[in-house]
Amino acid sequence: MQPMEIAYVVLSVTLVIAGLTLVAMAARAYIETENRAMLLLSIGFSLVVAAAVATTFSAFLTDFTRSRLLLTVNYAVTTVGYIFIVSSVRTQ
């Protein structure tokens, strides 16, 4: 692996760990309080994490040849995730 690919993997793993931590915290808060905002927050961060994981795996599977498609799908899924996150704040 080249240094740029290693950096990409490290940053992706970091994003996934941080994102899953937020998902777990929001899910626990939802279970404890049944607050709809926490459910929306959990879904939003799950989508952001899913986009990161899928993009990283797809990039290596396609040898980074379909980067425009990968980035477009990543941004679409991430945007939907952020819409859920913003919705969680708006429901307060």
PDB file as gemmi writes it, atoms N, CA and C in Angstrom:
CRYST1    1.000    1.000    1.000  90.00  90.00  90.00 P 1                      
ATOM      1  N   MET A   1       0.842  -1.189   0.000  1.00  0.00           N  
ATOM      2  CA  MET A   1       0.000   0.000   0.000  1.00  0.00           C  
ATOM      3  C   MET A   1       0.880   1.243   0.000  1.00  0.00           C  
ATOM      4  N   GLN A   2       0.424   2.230  -0.722  1.00  0.00           N  
ATOM      5  CA  GLN A   2       1.143   3.493  -0.786  1.00  0.00           C  
ATOM      6  C   GLN A   2       0.787   4.342   0.429  1.00  0.00           C  
ATOM      7  N   PRO A   3       1.634   5.330   0.767  1.00  0.00           N  
ATOM      8  CA  PRO A   3       1.359   6.172   1.943  1.00  0.00           C  
ATOM      9  C   PRO A   3      -0.012   6.848   1.902  1.00  0.00           C  
ATOM     10  N   MET A   4      -0.444   7.291   0.742  1.00  0.00           N  
ATOM     11  CA  MET A   4      -1.754   7.946   0.637  1.00  0.00           C  
ATOM     12  C   MET A   4      -2.880   6.957   0.926  1.00  0.00           C  
ATOM     13  N   GLU A   5      -2.729   5.729   0.470  1.00  0.00           N  
ATOM     14  CA  GLU A   5      -3.744   4.706   0.743  1.00  0.00           C  
ATOM     15  C   GLU A   5      -3.790   4.365   2.234  1.00  0.00           C  
ATOM     16  N   ILE A   6      -2.626   4.315   2.865  1.00  0.00           N  
ATOM     17  CA  ILE A   6      -2.573   4.053   4.312  1.00  0.00           C  
ATOM     18  C   ILE A   6      -3.264   5.180   5.069  1.00  0.00           C  
ATOM     19  N   ALA A   7      -2.982   6.413   4.668  1.00  0.00           N  
ATOM     20  CA  ALA A   7      -3.631   7.563   5.319  1.00  0.00           C  
ATOM     21  C   ALA A   7      -5.145   7.495   5.136  1.00  0.00           C  
ATOM     22  N   TYR A   8      -5.589   7.099   3.948  1.00  0.00           N  
ATOM     23  CA  TYR A   8      -7.025   6.974   3.658  1.00  0.00           C  
ATOM     24  C   TYR A   8      -7.669   5.942   4.577  1.00  0.00           C  
ATOM     25  N   VAL A   9      -7.015   4.806   4.742  1.00  0.00           N  
ATOM     26  CA  VAL A   9      -7.552   3.751   5.605  1.00  0.00           C  
ATOM     27  C   VAL A   9      -7.576   4.207   7.063  1.00  0.00           C  
ATOM     28  N   VAL A  10      -6.508   4.832   7.517  1.00  0.00           N  
ATOM     29  CA  VAL A  10      -6.444   5.301   8.907  1.00  0.00           C  
ATOM     30  C   VAL A  10      -7.548   6.322   9.183  1.00  0.00           C  
ATOM     31  N   LEU A  11      -7.727   7.269   8.276  1.00  0.00           N  
ATOM     32  CA  LEU A  11      -8.778   8.270   8.458  1.00  0.00           C  
ATOM     33  C   LEU A  11     -10.171   7.648   8.388  1.00  0.00           C  
ATOM     34  N   SER A  12     -10.360   6.674   7.515  1.00  0.00           N  
ATOM     35  CA  SER A  12     -11.647   5.993   7.425  1.00  0.00           C  
ATOM     36  C   SER A  12     -11.956   5.225   8.705  1.00  0.00           C  
ATOM     37  N   VAL A  13     -10.966   4.518   9.221  1.00  0.00           N  
ATOM     38  CA  VAL A  13     -11.156   3.759  10.473  1.00  0.00           C  
ATOM     39  C   VAL A  13     -11.460   4.711  11.620  1.00  0.00           C  
ATOM     40  N   THR A  14     -10.768   5.828  11.676  1.00  0.00           N  
ATOM     41  CA  THR A  14     -11.016   6.821  12.725  1.00  0.00           C  
ATOM     42  C   THR A  14     -12.440   7.359  12.635  1.00  0.00           C  
ATOM     43  N   LEU A  15     -12.890   7.667  11.428  1.00  0.00           N  
ATOM     44  CA  LEU A  15     -14.252   8.151  11.244  1.00  0.00           C  
ATOM     45  C   LEU A  15     -15.265   7.097  11.675  1.00  0.00           C  
ATOM     46  N   VAL A  16     -15.011   5.845  11.331  1.00  0.00           N  
ATOM     47  CA  VAL A  16     -15.933   4.766  11.697  1.00  0.00           C  
ATOM     48  C   VAL A  16     -15.988   4.589  13.208  1.00  0.00           C  
ATOM     49  N   ILE A  17     -14.854   4.610  13.879  1.00  0.00           N  
ATOM     50  CA  ILE A  17     -14.841   4.447  15.336  1.00  0.00           C  
ATOM     51  C   ILE A  17     -15.579   5.602  16.009  1.00  0.00           C  
ATOM     52  N   ALA A  18     -15.280   6.821  15.597  1.00  0.00           N  
ATOM     53  CA  ALA A  18     -15.968   7.981  16.183  1.00  0.00           C  
ATOM     54  C   ALA A  18     -17.460   7.939  15.877  1.00  0.00           C  
ATOM     55  N   GLY A  19     -17.808   7.599  14.644  1.00  0.00           N  
ATOM     56  CA  GLY A  19     -19.211   7.546  14.258  1.00  0.00           C  
ATOM     57  C   GLY A  19     -19.981   6.470  15.002  1.00  0.00           C  
ATOM     58  N   LEU A  20     -19.380   5.283  15.148  1.00  0.00           N  
ATOM     59  CA  LEU A  20     -20.058   4.213  15.879  1.00  0.00           C  
ATOM     60  C   LEU A  20     -20.196   4.536  17.360  1.00  0.00           C  
ATOM     61  N   THR A  21     -19.252   5.291  17.896  1.00  0.00           N  
ATOM     62  CA  THR A  21     -19.374   5.742  19.278  1.00  0.00           C  
ATOM     63  C   THR A  21     -20.594   6.648  19.417  1.00  0.00           C  
ATOM     64  N   LEU A  22     -20.763   7.558  18.473  1.00  0.00           N  
ATOM     65  CA  LEU A  22     -21.933   8.445  18.493  1.00  0.00           C  
ATOM     66  C   LEU A  22     -23.231   7.671  18.287  1.00  0.00           C  
ATOM     67  N   VAL A  23     -23.202   6.674  17.406  1.00  0.00           N  
ATOM     68  CA  VAL A  23     -24.392   5.838  17.194  1.00  0.00           C  
ATOM     69  C   VAL A  23     -24.763   5.132  18.490  1.00  0.00           C  
ATOM     70  N   ALA A  24     -23.782   4.556  19.156  1.00  0.00           N  
ATOM     71  CA  ALA A  24     -24.045   3.836  20.409  1.00  0.00           C  
ATOM     72  C   ALA A  24     -24.599   4.763  21.486  1.00  0.00           C  
ATOM     73  N   MET A  25     -24.016   5.944  21.593  1.00  0.00           N  
ATOM     74  CA  MET A  25     -24.491   6.898  22.603  1.00  0.00           C  
ATOM     75  C   MET A  25     -25.922   7.342  22.313  1.00  0.00           C  
ATOM     76  N   ALA A  26     -26.215   7.626  21.047  1.00  0.00           N  
ATOM     77  CA  ALA A  26     -27.561   8.058  20.680  1.00  0.00           C  
ATOM     78  C   ALA A  26     -28.563   6.916  20.856  1.00  0.00           C  
ATOM     79  N   ALA A  27     -28.158   5.706  20.496  1.00  0.00           N  
ATOM     80  CA  ALA A  27     -29.054   4.556  20.645  1.00  0.00           C  
ATOM     81  C   ALA A  27     -29.349   4.295  22.124  1.00  0.00           C  
ATOM     82  N   ARG A  28     -28.341   4.378  22.958  1.00  0.00           N  
ATOM     83  CA  ARG A  28     -28.544   4.196  24.395  1.00  0.00           C  
ATOM     84  C   ARG A  28     -29.470   5.274  24.950  1.00  0.00           C  
ATOM     85  N   ALA A  29     -29.277   6.514  24.505  1.00  0.00           N  
ATOM     86  CA  ALA A  29     -30.139   7.605  24.958  1.00  0.00           C  
ATOM     87  C   ALA A  29     -31.575   7.378  24.493  1.00  0.00           C  
ATOM     88  N   TYR A  30     -31.736   6.858  23.279  1.00  0.00           N  
ATOM     89  CA  TYR A  30     -33.089   6.583  22.792  1.00  0.00           C  
ATOM     90  C   TYR A  30     -33.751   5.484  23.623  1.00  0.00           C  
ATOM     91  N   ILE A  31     -33.012   4.434  23.915  1.00  0.00           N  
ATOM     92  CA  ILE A  31     -33.561   3.326  24.708  1.00  0.00           C  
ATOM     93  C   ILE A  31     -33.974   3.803  26.098  1.00  0.00           C  
ATOM     94  N   GLU A  32     -33.158   4.672  26.681  1.00  0.00           N  
ATOM     95  CA  GLU A  32     -33.441   5.161  28.034  1.00  0.00           C  
ATOM     96  C   GLU A  32     -34.571   6.183  28.075  1.00  0.00           C  
ATOM     97  N   THR A  33     -34.676   7.008  27.051  1.00  0.00           N  
ATOM     98  CA  THR A  33     -35.630   8.129  27.107  1.00  0.00           C  
ATOM     99  C   THR A  33     -36.774   8.024  26.102  1.00  0.00           C  
ATOM    100  N   GLU A  34     -36.627   7.173  25.088  1.00  0.00           N  
ATOM    101  CA  GLU A  34     -37.574   7.075  23.979  1.00  0.00           C  
ATOM    102  C   GLU A  34     -37.772   8.420  23.277  1.00  0.00           C  
ATOM    103  N   ASN A  35     -36.743   9.240  23.318  1.00  0.00           N  
ATOM    104  CA  ASN A  35     -36.751  10.541  22.663  1.00  0.00           C  
ATOM    105  C   ASN A  35     -36.506  10.330  21.165  1.00  0.00           C  
ATOM    106  N   ARG A  36     -37.463  10.754  20.349  1.00  0.00           N  
ATOM    107  CA  ARG A  36     -37.380  10.565  18.899  1.00  0.00           C  
ATOM    108  C   ARG A  36     -36.119  11.204  18.305  1.00  0.00           C  
ATOM    109  N   ALA A  37     -35.687  12.301  18.878  1.00  0.00           N  
ATOM    110  CA  ALA A  37     -34.488  12.983  18.372  1.00  0.00           C  
ATOM    111  C   ALA A  37     -33.269  12.072  18.452  1.00  0.00           C  
ATOM    112  N   MET A  38     -33.177  11.267  19.488  1.00  0.00           N  
ATOM    113  CA  MET A  38     -32.041  10.362  19.639  1.00  0.00           C  
ATOM    114  C   MET A  38     -32.091   9.237  18.602  1.00  0.00           C  
ATOM    115  N   LEU A  39     -33.281   8.812  18.245  1.00  0.00           N  
ATOM    116  CA  LEU A  39     -33.428   7.803  17.190  1.00  0.00           C  
ATOM    117  C   LEU A  39     -32.971   8.377  15.856  1.00  0.00           C  
ATOM    118  N   LEU A  40     -33.404   9.586  15.542  1.00  0.00           N  
ATOM    119  CA  LEU A  40     -32.988  10.234  14.295  1.00  0.00           C  
ATOM    120  C   LEU A  40     -31.479  10.456  14.262  1.00  0.00           C  
ATOM    121  N   LEU A  41     -30.921  10.831  15.395  1.00  0.00           N  
ATOM    122  CA  LEU A  41     -29.476  11.045  15.487  1.00  0.00           C  
ATOM    123  C   LEU A  41     -28.729   9.741  15.243  1.00  0.00           C  
ATOM    124  N   SER A  42     -29.207   8.670  15.828  1.00  0.00           N  
ATOM    125  CA  SER A  42     -28.590   7.363  15.652  1.00  0.00           C  
ATOM    126  C   SER A  42     -28.645   6.910  14.194  1.00  0.00           C  
ATOM    127  N   ILE A  43     -29.784   7.103  13.561  1.00  0.00           N  
ATOM    128  CA  ILE A  43     -29.921   6.741  12.140  1.00  0.00           C  
ATOM    129  C   ILE A  43     -28.977   7.591  11.279  1.00  0.00           C  
ATOM    130  N   GLY A  44     -28.927   8.879  11.566  1.00  0.00           N  
ATOM    131  CA  GLY A  44     -28.069   9.774  10.791  1.00  0.00           C  
ATOM    132  C   GLY A  44     -26.604   9.390  10.860  1.00  0.00           C  
ATOM    133  N   PHE A  45     -26.109   9.156  12.063  1.00  0.00           N  
ATOM    134  CA  PHE A  45     -24.703   8.776  12.202  1.00  0.00           C  
ATOM    135  C   PHE A  45     -24.446   7.383  11.627  1.00  0.00           C  
ATOM    136  N   SER A  46     -25.431   6.499  11.691  1.00  0.00           N  
ATOM    137  CA  SER A  46     -25.280   5.177  11.069  1.00  0.00           C  
ATOM    138  C   SER A  46     -25.077   5.309   9.560  1.00  0.00           C  
ATOM    139  N   LEU A  47     -25.830   6.195   8.946  1.00  0.00           N  
ATOM    140  CA  LEU A  47     -25.683   6.405   7.503  1.00  0.00           C  
ATOM    141  C   LEU A  47     -24.331   7.013   7.151  1.00  0.00           C  
ATOM    142  N   VAL A  48     -23.856   7.946   7.960  1.00  0.00           N  
ATOM    143  CA  VAL A  48     -22.543   8.546   7.718  1.00  0.00           C  
ATOM    144  C   VAL A  48     -21.450   7.477   7.818  1.00  0.00           C  
ATOM    145  N   VAL A  49     -21.550   6.629   8.829  1.00  0.00           N  
ATOM    146  CA  VAL A  49     -20.570   5.549   8.994  1.00  0.00           C  
ATOM    147  C   VAL A  49     -20.672   4.555   7.835  1.00  0.00           C  
ATOM    148  N   ALA A  50     -21.889   4.201   7.458  1.00  0.00           N  
ATOM    149  CA  ALA A  50     -22.073   3.253   6.351  1.00  0.00           C  
ATOM    150  C   ALA A  50     -21.466   3.793   5.059  1.00  0.00           C  
ATOM    151  N   ALA A  51     -21.634   5.080   4.823  1.00  0.00           N  
ATOM    152  CA  ALA A  51     -21.058   5.689   3.622  1.00  0.00           C  
ATOM    153  C   ALA A  51     -19.535   5.596   3.648  1.00  0.00           C  
ATOM    154  N   ALA A  52     -18.945   5.839   4.799  1.00  0.00           N  
ATOM    155  CA  ALA A  52     -17.482   5.773   4.910  1.00  0.00           C  
ATOM    156  C   ALA A  52     -16.976   4.355   4.687  1.00  0.00           C  
ATOM    157  N   VAL A  53     -17.624   3.394   5.309  1.00  0.00           N  
ATOM    158  CA  VAL A  53     -17.198   1.998   5.168  1.00  0.00           C  
ATOM    159  C   VAL A  53     -17.365   1.528   3.725  1.00  0.00           C  
ATOM    160  N   ALA A  54     -18.528   1.782   3.150  1.00  0.00           N  
ATOM    161  CA  ALA A  54     -18.794   1.338   1.778  1.00  0.00           C  
ATOM    162  C   ALA A  54     -17.843   1.989   0.778  1.00  0.00           C  
ATOM    163  N   THR A  55     -17.568   3.253   0.970  1.00  0.00           N  
ATOM    164  CA  THR A  55     -16.670   3.951   0.051  1.00  0.00           C  
ATOM    165  C   THR A  55     -15.249   3.408   0.149  1.00  0.00           C  
ATOM    166  N   THR A  56     -14.789   3.170   1.360  1.00  0.00           N  
ATOM    167  CA  THR A  56     -13.427   2.644   1.542  1.00  0.00           C  
ATOM    168  C   THR A  56     -13.291   1.267   0.904  1.00  0.00           C  
ATOM    169  N   PHE A  57     -14.232   0.366   1.213  1.00  0.00           N  
ATOM    170  CA  PHE A  57     -14.165  -0.972   0.621  1.00  0.00           C  
ATOM    171  C   PHE A  57     -14.278  -0.910  -0.896  1.00  0.00           C  
ATOM    172  N   SER A  58     -15.200  -0.139  -1.398  1.00  0.00           N  
ATOM    173  CA  SER A  58     -15.406  -0.042  -2.847  1.00  0.00           C  
ATOM    174  C   SER A  58     -14.187   0.546  -3.543  1.00  0.00           C  
ATOM    175  N   ALA A  59     -13.566   1.520  -2.923  1.00  0.00           N  
ATOM    176  CA  ALA A  59     -12.384   2.139  -3.528  1.00  0.00           C  
ATOM    177  C   ALA A  59     -11.269   1.105  -3.725  1.00  0.00           C  
ATOM    178  N   PHE A  60     -11.052   0.279  -2.712  1.00  0.00           N  
ATOM    179  CA  PHE A  60      -9.993  -0.719  -2.836  1.00  0.00           C  
ATOM    180  C   PHE A  60     -10.399  -1.865  -3.763  1.00  0.00           C  
ATOM    181  N   LEU A  61     -11.684  -2.230  -3.756  1.00  0.00           N  
ATOM    182  CA  LEU A  61     -12.141  -3.301  -4.648  1.00  0.00           C  
ATOM    183  C   LEU A  61     -12.034  -2.898  -6.116  1.00  0.00           C  
ATOM    184  N   THR A  62     -12.261  -1.635  -6.405  1.00  0.00           N  
ATOM    185  CA  THR A  62     -12.200  -1.162  -7.796  1.00  0.00           C  
ATOM    186  C   THR A  62     -10.848  -0.542  -8.130  1.00  0.00           C  
ATOM    187  N   ASP A  63      -9.908  -0.653  -7.203  1.00  0.00           N  
ATOM    188  CA  ASP A  63      -8.562  -0.087  -7.380  1.00  0.00           C  
ATOM    189  C   ASP A  63      -8.624   1.415  -7.685  1.00  0.00           C  
ATOM    190  N   PHE A  64      -9.565   2.087  -7.063  1.00  0.00           N  
ATOM    191  CA  PHE A  64      -9.740   3.535  -7.156  1.00  0.00           C  
ATOM    192  C   PHE A  64     -10.020   4.001  -8.589  1.00  0.00           C  
ATOM    193  N   THR A  65     -10.563   3.117  -9.427  1.00  0.00           N  
ATOM    194  CA  THR A  65     -10.803   3.493 -10.825  1.00  0.00           C  
ATOM    195  C   THR A  65     -12.131   4.203 -11.036  1.00  0.00           C  
ATOM    196  N   ARG A  66     -13.082   4.038 -10.135  1.00  0.00           N  
ATOM    197  CA  ARG A  66     -14.404   4.649 -10.315  1.00  0.00           C  
ATOM    198  C   ARG A  66     -14.627   5.723  -9.251  1.00  0.00           C  
ATOM    199  N   SER A  67     -13.647   6.573  -9.100  1.00  0.00           N  
ATOM    200  CA  SER A  67     -13.676   7.545  -8.007  1.00  0.00           C  
ATOM    201  C   SER A  67     -14.850   8.526  -8.108  1.00  0.00           C  
ATOM    202  N   ARG A  68     -15.227   8.931  -9.291  1.00  0.00           N  
ATOM    203  CA  ARG A  68     -16.360   9.870  -9.423  1.00  0.00           C  
ATOM    204  C   ARG A  68     -17.648   9.229  -8.924  1.00  0.00           C  
ATOM    205  N   LEU A  69     -17.880   7.991  -9.308  1.00  0.00           N  
ATOM    206  CA  LEU A  69     -19.072   7.284  -8.856  1.00  0.00           C  
ATOM    207  C   LEU A  69     -19.021   7.059  -7.346  1.00  0.00           C  
ATOM    208  N   LEU A  70     -17.863   6.642  -6.851  1.00  0.00           N  
ATOM    209  CA  LEU A  70     -17.708   6.406  -5.416  1.00  0.00           C  
ATOM    210  C   LEU A  70     -17.989   7.670  -4.612  1.00  0.00           C  
ATOM    211  N   LEU A  71     -17.425   8.775  -5.046  1.00  0.00           N  
ATOM    212  CA  LEU A  71     -17.629  10.030  -4.322  1.00  0.00           C  
ATOM    213  C   LEU A  71     -19.074  10.498  -4.401  1.00  0.00           C  
ATOM    214  N   THR A  72     -19.698  10.306  -5.544  1.00  0.00           N  
ATOM    215  CA  THR A  72     -21.102  10.714  -5.690  1.00  0.00           C  
ATOM    216  C   THR A  72     -22.002   9.915  -4.754  1.00  0.00           C  
ATOM    217  N   VAL A  73     -21.810   8.600  -4.727  1.00  0.00           N  
ATOM    218  CA  VAL A  73     -22.612   7.755  -3.836  1.00  0.00           C  
ATOM    219  C   VAL A  73     -22.305   8.103  -2.378  1.00  0.00           C  
ATOM    220  N   ASN A  74     -21.023   8.303  -2.068  1.00  0.00           N  
ATOM    221  CA  ASN A  74     -20.639   8.673  -0.702  1.00  0.00           C  
ATOM    222  C   ASN A  74     -21.332   9.955  -0.277  1.00  0.00           C  
ATOM    223  N   TYR A  75     -21.279  10.966  -1.116  1.00  0.00           N  
ATOM    224  CA  TYR A  75     -21.898  12.244  -0.759  1.00  0.00           C  
ATOM    225  C   TYR A  75     -23.412  12.118  -0.645  1.00  0.00           C  
ATOM    226  N   ALA A  76     -24.022  11.302  -1.486  1.00  0.00           N  
ATOM    227  CA  ALA A  76     -25.476  11.132  -1.417  1.00  0.00           C  
ATOM    228  C   ALA A  76     -25.884  10.481  -0.100  1.00  0.00           C  
ATOM    229  N   VAL A  77     -25.223   9.392   0.267  1.00  0.00           N  
ATOM    230  CA  VAL A  77     -25.567   8.694   1.510  1.00  0.00           C  
ATOM    231  C   VAL A  77     -25.227   9.558   2.723  1.00  0.00           C  
ATOM    232  N   THR A  78     -24.079  10.215   2.689  1.00  0.00           N  
ATOM    233  CA  THR A  78     -23.680  11.085   3.794  1.00  0.00           C  
ATOM    234  C   THR A  78     -24.660  12.245   3.954  1.00  0.00           C  
ATOM    235  N   THR A  79     -25.102  12.807   2.850  1.00  0.00           N  
ATOM    236  CA  THR A  79     -26.064  13.910   2.904  1.00  0.00           C  
ATOM    237  C   THR A  79     -27.370  13.462   3.546  1.00  0.00           C  
ATOM    238  N   VAL A  80     -27.857  12.291   3.171  1.00  0.00           N  
ATOM    239  CA  VAL A  80     -29.079  11.771   3.796  1.00  0.00           C  
ATOM    240  C   VAL A  80     -28.850  11.585   5.296  1.00  0.00           C  
ATOM    241  N   GLY A  81     -27.672  11.096   5.673  1.00  0.00           N  
ATOM    242  CA  GLY A  81     -27.343  10.958   7.089  1.00  0.00           C  
ATOM    243  C   GLY A  81     -27.381  12.293   7.805  1.00  0.00           C  
ATOM    244  N   TYR A  82     -26.799  13.302   7.200  1.00  0.00           N  
ATOM    245  CA  TYR A  82     -26.807  14.628   7.827  1.00  0.00           C  
ATOM    246  C   TYR A  82     -28.207  15.231   7.884  1.00  0.00           C  
ATOM    247  N   ILE A  83     -29.053  14.880   6.937  1.00  0.00           N  
ATOM    248  CA  ILE A  83     -30.445  15.336   7.003  1.00  0.00           C  
ATOM    249  C   ILE A  83     -31.114  14.755   8.251  1.00  0.00           C  
ATOM    250  N   PHE A  84     -30.853  13.484   8.541  1.00  0.00           N  
ATOM    251  CA  PHE A  84     -31.376  12.886   9.769  1.00  0.00           C  
ATOM    252  C   PHE A  84     -30.811  13.579  11.007  1.00  0.00           C  
ATOM    253  N   ILE A  85     -29.521  13.894  10.979  1.00  0.00           N  
ATOM    254  CA  ILE A  85     -28.888  14.559  12.120  1.00  0.00           C  
ATOM    255  C   ILE A  85     -29.508  15.940  12.340  1.00  0.00           C  
ATOM    256  N   VAL A  86     -29.674  16.695  11.264  1.00  0.00           N  
ATOM    257  CA  VAL A  86     -30.302  18.013  11.384  1.00  0.00           C  
ATOM    258  C   VAL A  86     -31.739  17.874  11.857  1.00  0.00           C  
ATOM    259  N   SER A  87     -32.442  16.862  11.350  1.00  0.00           N  
ATOM    260  CA  SER A  87     -33.819  16.630  11.793  1.00  0.00           C  
ATOM    261  C   SER A  87     -33.881  16.326  13.282  1.00  0.00           C  
ATOM    262  N   SER A  88     -32.877  15.652  13.798  1.00  0.00           N  
ATOM    263  CA  SER A  88     -32.875  15.346  15.230  1.00  0.00           C  
ATOM    264  C   SER A  88     -32.759  16.622  16.061  1.00  0.00           C  
ATOM    265  N   VAL A  89     -32.029  17.580  15.564  1.00  0.00           N  
ATOM    266  CA  VAL A  89     -31.895  18.844  16.278  1.00  0.00           C  
ATOM    267  C   VAL A  89     -33.176  19.665  16.152  1.00  0.00           C  
ATOM    268  N   ARG A  90     -33.801  19.615  14.992  1.00  0.00           N  
ATOM    269  CA  ARG A  90     -35.024  20.382  14.749  1.00  0.00           C  
ATOM    270  C   ARG A  90     -36.220  19.855  15.536  1.00  0.00           C  
ATOM    271  N   THR A  91     -36.198  18.582  15.943  1.00  0.00           N  
ATOM    272  CA  THR A  91     -37.338  18.019  16.665  1.00  0.00           C  
ATOM    273  C   THR A  91     -37.341  18.421  18.134  1.00  0.00           C  
ATOM    274  N   GLN A  92     -36.290  19.047  18.593  1.00  0.00           N  
ATOM    275  CA  GLN A  92     -36.191  19.420  20.021  1.00  0.00           C  
ATOM    276  C   GLN A  92     -37.170  20.504  20.364  1.00  0.00           C  
TER     277      GLN A  92                                                      
END                                                                             
